[in-house]
Amino acid sequence: MPAKSKAQQMAAGAALAAKRGERKTSELKGASRQMVKTMTETELAELASAKRKGKPAHVSRD
């Protein structure tokens, strides 16, 4: 499942870094902190690796 927005992709990248031990979990905020707890490393890598071109900055929750 690729990321739907740049913000989601960046949050997944931060969560992936924390999951791999490259970043402290305590440094994360919001969605990325939740992603570390609920997603596997494989799922995070898939979200973070999508191309950014053509993605909106944010997607509304409607």
C-alpha positions, 0 to 999 in steps of 0.5 A: 500500500503506497503512501497517499500523501507526502506527509504520510510518507514522511511519517512512515520514514521517521517511524521506519528509522525508529523501528530500525534503531536509527532514531529514538521513539521518544523523538517522534510525534503524532502519526509516526509514533502510532505507526511504530507501535502498529505497523511492521518494518515491511509495511513501513518500508513500503509506505516510505519508499513510494515516489513523491512526485504527484502526491499532495502535501496532505489528504483530508480525512473525509 
